[in-house]
Structure formats: structure tokens, C-alpha cells
Amino acid sequence: MTKYNYIYYEINNQPQLKPKIMKKTKLLFVLIAVLGFTANAQNVKFGVKAGVNFATLSGDVEDVNSRTTFHFGGVVEISISEKFSVQPELLYSSQGAKSEFTETFEGVTVSANQEIKLDYINVPIMAKYYVSDGFSIEAGPQVSFLTSAKLDYDFTYDGSTESGSEDFKDFTKGIDFGLGFGVGYKMGSGLNFGARYNLGLSNINDDPDDPESNIKNNVFQFSVGYNF
């Protein structure tokens, strides 16, 4: 694996009125849009959530295992109807993968443990449909912004061990796109539970020495939250 195998009105004879009319017209349009949206959105609730990630990488990677990490952040649930709502979220999510292998080269056995640490700010926008009282299914797009990319490693060979950490943010694309699919259950008290799978759609590899490698994020998330 290499270092890391986006009303126009015409006012005749009164030109001095045009700027004022234009400003009032634009403001009117904004107010109409906001009022119209509020009329459709019967209920807006803010909340928080946190939980565990089971993250891995797919594509041109070998011998990778799931990395158990975490996520947390805020949500806004906008009810459009009794059954349907839209839920934008802003989450910090720790992702990546682990890798372990043991091989023998010319009589020397080498064992390696590597942990790929990818930290993101995730912005999913989920469409939720309540199939029954409190129980929902959800799906929607997600854009993620990379904040950190590091590789921690331990190599054991010929009786000695070498450990270290390498920053490879410059070899990882800063923006990732994906799709989320999940289920949730919300109690009358505001406490809620969710499970979601985030499928990475973008190639996050940005290594100039290995431009052909295609690597994608994949994350299972289990959350507990509360809507105020």
C-alpha cells in the first residue's frame, strides 16, 4: 500500500425609484419563500446524537479490517407532513480502517499492524419516512470534509519493533461524497435510536505516485440521540 493507496421592473421616467422597488421586491420574495416553507414545515426540532462507527475502506486496498470509532453532532428534523421529514445533520466522524499481516521475506518474518485514521466533518441530508408510530426509514446524500489523515504503524522484524505515525492528508482528497441508508426509532420523550450505512461514492485517493488506485469509505453507524 502506498502512502495512500469536489423581477425585473422597468420604471419609465422614474429611475430613482428602481433601486427601492427592486430591494422591496427581493425582500418580498424572500419573505414569501420563508413563510411558504414554514407553512409546509409543520414542526422543526433540534437535537443531538452520538454513537459508534464501524469503519473500513474498500477498493484497491488489501488485508483491511474494520476500525471501531465514534461520531457525534447536531441534527435538525423538519417535518413536512405526518409521515415525511427532512433531517440535515452536522457530525464529526472518525473513520478509516485497520490492517494486520505477517509475511516472511528471505527468512525474516515481518509482522505489521497499521491503523488508518481519517477524521471528517460529515453533512448528511436525510429524507425520513415514518412507516409506523416512531419507526422510520431514511436515505439521502452526504458530503464530508476531511480534517485529518494519519497512519499509525508497528512493524516487528528480526526481533525488533519499529513504531510511528505518518500524516498523509496531502495524499487524501479533501471532500468525499456518499449515500446514507438507515432506520430509526423515536420515542415520545425525544430519545431516539438509529442505525445507518454510509456508502462512499468518491475515490478518496490523491497520491500522485499511485493515481490509479481507487479507495472509498464505508461506515456502519449506530446512534443514540435526543430531540429537544
Secondary structure, DSSP 8 states (H G I E B T S, - for coil): --TT-------TT-GGGHHHHHHHHHHHHHHHHHHHHHHH--EEEEEEEEEEEEEEEEES--SEE-EEEEEEEEEEEEESSSSEEEEEEEEEEEEEEEEEEEEEETTEEEEEEEEEEEEEEEEEEEEEEEEETTEEEEEEEEEEEEEEEEEEEEEEETTEEEEEEEE-GGGB-SEEEEEEEEEEEE-TTSEEEEEEEEEE-S--B--TT-TT--EEEEEEEEEEEEE-
